[in-house]
Amino acid sequence: MIDIGKEADACASWPTRERLRALKRIIPRARVEEVLARTGHDRAPCSRLPAWFMVWFVIALGLFCCDCYRQVFRWLQPFRKGSTPQRTTLCEARKRLGVAPMRLLAEQVIRLQGKPDTPGAFYRGMRTMALDGFVVDVPDTPANSRAFGRPGSSRAPAAFPQARVLALCETGSHVFWRSLIKPCSCGEVTMAHYLLRYLQSDMLLLWDRGFLSYQTVSEVRQQGAHLLARIKSNLIFKPIRALHDGSYLSKIYRNSSDRQKDRDGILVRIIEYTLDDAGRPGSGEPHRLLTNLLDERLDPAEALIVGYHERWEEELAIDELKTHQRGRPVLRSQTPGGVVQELYGLVLGHYIVRVLMQEAATTQGIDPRRLSFSGSLKILRCRLPECPVSRRGCSQWYRNLIAEIAEEVLEPRRNRINPRVIK
């Protein structure tokens, strides 16, 4: 026989959508439920911590990184007596959710934010993208050590295992559009082959010296995208034809044998330049860029040299996620699946903040990179618990949130350099 009083108490302890409703414009509820249905996580509902709530809980872990599990739950739910689960309950619910819903949600929800009028988002009609990676320390458990490995030298291994993340980032909005998580022993060039298949024909990809190879250049061309990359000084490129802006056409080959026989070469353009700022590292040293934009009239060498430095926007985006958002030196998850799930939560949390910043910048007609990421993140952390229950009140709360973020305007960037001198 059903105990009505017991059932009523259980229903009162279930999570509600009150505060989660505030961010449905960015990650719609229907999309979350669709992902859960596709991964089969809607077939075993849990009344205490349902799967839809745990998706948002993992994202909240990426927004409130320095808080414990129970405190993160309190940020998402108003107080009801006896409704806050214990840490072990939340851990088991995370384990039950798994990795697949978070990975699939990141692929379906994260969208490119740059518009044609967004400063720095496009170069001559091509969306500028950057490719780079970073590593994060994970808890020192036997399972994490086996799954991710740990760096080190011949003297001693590192203190913590590390996971490597490679991301394809939109430079104009700092959105990590596509990402891949692997053990630290997996190289970035190996991981890059997976991400290059997401390139589109209207994209201009920027990357650093380590990614360049015949295969990666071929994969970029197969996607119909364009490339602007820095190249190492020891690579050989024989000039075929000099262009009016000082650059020249050459070919990249699979190996030295193909170069000698001029077999299967890919026509590229090489731009050589030097910096004449005495206080800047690398001043006076030759630098080289490789691109498949071959027409010097449409793409002058000077414009490409200046445009290549947009690649550093991904470095700033990585700093936003690793330093300001994460806020802790080591991730909290004790298992490999939990680590991957937590990293996807971090990426989705970063995306939420960046979408809010994009909307705020649009209302003011400024570059979204002029807004403070750390300031916007703190505002979201502060205002999310204040989200009202009513739909009308929620809409007003969202407008006020955008208006408050729009006030976090940074001063114009300084011309920063790091001279290699002893102070």
Number of C-alpha atoms within 10 A of each C-alpha: 3 6 7 9 8 10 10 10 13 14 12 15 18 17 21 13 13 17 19 19 19 22 16 13 11 15 21 13 15 10 14 22 18 15 20 22 13 12 16 12 19 16 10 10 11 12 12 19 19 17 24 20 20 18 21 20 23 25 24 24 23 24 27 22 19 15 14 12 22 13 15 19 23 15 20 21 19 16 11 12 9 10 19 21 15 10 14 10 14 19 14 11 19 21 14 14 22 17 20 18 25 25 19 16 21 21 14 13 16 19 16 18 18 21 14 13 11 19 17 21 23 22 16 11 11 17 24 27 28 27 25 23 20 17 16 17 21 24 21 17 14 13 15 24 19 12 17 23 20 21 14 12 7 5 6 8 12 13 13 20 27 27 26 20 21 23 24 26 27 30 29 25 27 29 27 27 20 22 22 18 20 18 20 21 13 15 13 21 16 11 19 20 15 13 16 20 12 13 21 17 15 16 22 25 27 26 23 18 14 13 20 16 15 15 13 16 22 14 15 23 16 14 16 15 20 22 23 24 23 22 19 14 10 6 8 13 17 13 13 13 11 13 18 11 13 14 23 20 21 19 20 24 20 15 12 11 10 13 17 9 9 12 13 12 16 16 15 19 27 27 21 14 16 12 13 11 10 10 12 14 14 15 14 13 10 11 17 17 22 24 21 20 18 17 12 18 10 10 14 18 23 14 12 18 18 9 16 19 11 20 23 16 20 27 18 14 22 20 14 19 20 17 13 16 24 21 17 13 12 15 18 17 19 15 19 22 17 21 23 22 24 23 25 25 25 24 23 28 22 24 25 22 22 24 21 23 26 25 17 25 24 16 12 12 12 16 20 27 24 16 22 19 24 16 17 24 23 17 17 20 15 11 14 18 17 15 21 17 13 10 12 9 13 19 15 12 18 18 12 13 19 20 17 15 25 24 15 19 18 12 9 7 8 6 5 7 9 8 12 10 7 4 3
